[in-house]
Amino acid sequence: MKPLAVIAAAPLAILLAVRVWPHAPLSARIPLSTTVYSADHQLLRATLASDDQYRLWTPLSQMSPALTGAFLLKEDRWFYWHPGLNPTAIARATFRTYARKDRQGGSTITMQLARLLYHQNTRTARGKLRQIATALWLEARYSKREILEAYLNLVPFGGNVQGVGAASRIYFGKSPERVTLGEAVTLAVIPQSPTARTLREPQLLKARARLAALYIHTHRTSDADRRQLESPIPARPDQPMPWLAPHFVDQLLAARSTAAPRIDTTLDSALQRTVERQIQRYIDQYADRGIHNASVLLLDSRDMAVKAWIGSAAYWNESIDGQVDGILAKRSPGSTLKPIIYAMALDQGVLHPRTILRDLPSSFGPFTPENFDGRFFGPIPAEEALIRSRNVPAVWVTTQLRQPSLYEFLQTAGVSRLKSESFYGLALALGGGELTMEELATLYGMLANQGVLRPITAVPSSLPDGARLLSPEAAFITLDMLRHNPRPDDDGSPATHTRWPVAWKTGTSWGFRDAWTAGVVGPYVLVVWIGDFTGKGNPAFVGVDAAAPLFFRIADAVNLLHANEHVSALDSPPGVSKVAVCAESGDLPNAWCPHTVETWYIPGKSPIRVSQLHRPVAIDIGTGRPACPPYSPQTTRFEVFEFWSSDMLKLFREAGMPRRTPPPLPACTADDSADGPRIASPRLAVTYTLRRARPDAVIALEAGVAADVQSLFWFDGAALIGKTTVRAGAFPWRPSADGAHLIRVIDDHGRSAERDVQVQFSR
């Protein structure tokens, strides 16, 4: 008995060993298309497999039961009961094929898979036997579920379409799990005639009718199911495969290291479509202004995940070079770097939001910046200078940055392909360098993430730690300042819906080549670019006029799409405080400051001193002139004056806003705390070249002084050049010799300043 038992058990043991022995899944044997999916499971694109077939591997769990049921009914009703071949079906097919000359197939689904998988020729008896042997091997090696799944992913649907994953999208524009009963029956009969040109050919219509009748006969069907089965073929053949977010997908496919069959991304297809619609409507509206192209990047600031990526306004539009991805292109950012400059200045103790900056004609060595509008505002709070995008204050702030400088900061932040720091100089603050939209969005994401720089992610991943480049306090105050920037469409009327807070900044590159708006919109980072990929300028390409309107259209559309998403207010970190400062000076108010405002400051960093702008002057009641001590209430009264510097007073006069100037103070009341002269000309680090043949060629000597100064004395070394009054303006100087000169200026209170000047004469 034992030998017989062993003999009987041997085949079972062999089958068990074959089944449990480790083996590669059937999908590993099949060349597959690469599919790219959005975060909301929308197919963005499917590439051709290596054999030029569209073959989208779809797990059986992601196919509708109606779809699998229709194929089993059509191809192999006894699939779950046979070992790989159905002798009854083979005998019936042989009889009908050779006795009645009515060719009929008898292959099971497993046999069909063997033919498709190993490209077998089954038209000969030898080929058929090989097919049967392979089917038996597959049944021993794989489960029924694995075999059915592989078959449904390999079954041909004509042309270069294989598998229900591709066919359901091409014929019905939907994934296999959403296929209805009527659609499933249609798909099940197509492999019978995969070369048919249309679904209206007689053989397909007859085959579908027969299968529908069989389904009704073998299944309990509802009235709705019957209507689906008896209605005309519900298909729209030859729909193109999805081609969504093309620039984004191009970038992903180019960056992949391995040919994975599926790439899941962070992109939100609803947000992508929303942004694309807004771009198209905007360009249609303003095409007459020469606005034909735009790029937009939308990120979720919480994990820096890409939510919408539009590299150009129209991918297939050759007239705008639509296949160029503007998000990856290096462009001048204009003034969009100014928030980073001010955030660094906050961190380095250069300013706070109410620090008064000087917006007046200024030279920084050989660099003489101008404002975009050609005007100067005079004294201006830092917050207002940032919001109004004043160039001169931004350049001055940049000169105060140390450890790191702006250039060093951008290097640390990962801005690529920067030239040397000396190449850009201070022009870097005004867009002299080039950044990609990705790099710019990363910098704004850093502000949204409390100073932590994190990389942009396009595929789901764990949140990276990131690198802290700014303090939470500096990032918070910078965003708070930007949130006070009024919308370009803000007319004071109430909004129709609850708007997310928006912290935003515009930028315009030199020559009107690029118009930018970048900012933080609720939980998102949004960057918009308007321009021309050829670099051609257009006066319409101004950030606030061209990019900002589109920016806010997109911001409002995204806000509405996620209206139920709660966005908390910007919470101040524990390291910031509020303090009252004098509105006119930005310093702590002294006893005579008439107006105060509150501002944020960072204890231990922000520059805080007592204001000296407003000071009392003792006036003799009898003469109306400043008096010397001792003061008597009967003979003396006090008046408060604003002690502006001479250059500021000049700017006020030119702007039509003259200030009341304090009277000349007697020596007995001279104020040693006032600032000394500030040399405006000659410029720092400039070599002046004068022609000997032109005796009228001179160098202007000019300095800004405190309000109590009336006269200035200019010296070349120890030699007196001349005396001038403040109101007389610049003093002309003709050097006596070339070479190095030490120019010194002394005001009538003994305060002084000096500067080295290099002079050379030419013929």
Protein Blocks (a to p, Z undefined) as FASTA:
>chain_A
ZZmmmmmmmmmmmmmmmmmpccddfklmpccddddddfkopafbdcddfkopacddddfk
lccfklmmmmmmmmommlmmmghiafklmmmmmmmmmmnopacdfbdfklmmmmmmnopa
fkbfklmmmmmmmmmmmmmmpcfklmmmmmmmmocgehjbecjklmmmmmnopafklpcf
klmmmmmmmmmmmmbfbfkbfklmmmmmmmmmmmmmmpccdfklmmmmmmccdddehiac
ddehkllmmmmmmmpmbdcfbdcdfbdfklmmmmmmmmmmmmmmmmmnopabdcdddddf
klopafbdcfbfblklmklopmbcfklpccdekjmlmmmmmmmmmmnopacfklccdddd
ddehjbccddfklpaebjadfklmmmnopaklmmmmmmmpghiafklmmmmnopahiacf
klnmmmlmnopaccdfklmmmmmmmmmnnopacdddfbdcdddebjafbdfklmmmmmmm
mmmpccfklgoiacfbdcddddddddddehilaccddddehjbccddddddfklpacfkl
cfklmmmmmmmmmmmmmmmmmmmpccddddddfkbccddddfklopacdfklmbdcdddd
dehkaccdddfkbccddddfklopacdddddfklpccdddddddfklmmmmmmnopaccd
dddddfklccfkbccdddfbdcehiacdddfklmkbccdddddddfkbfbdcddehjacf
bdcdfklopaddddfbecjdddddddfkopacdddddddddZZ
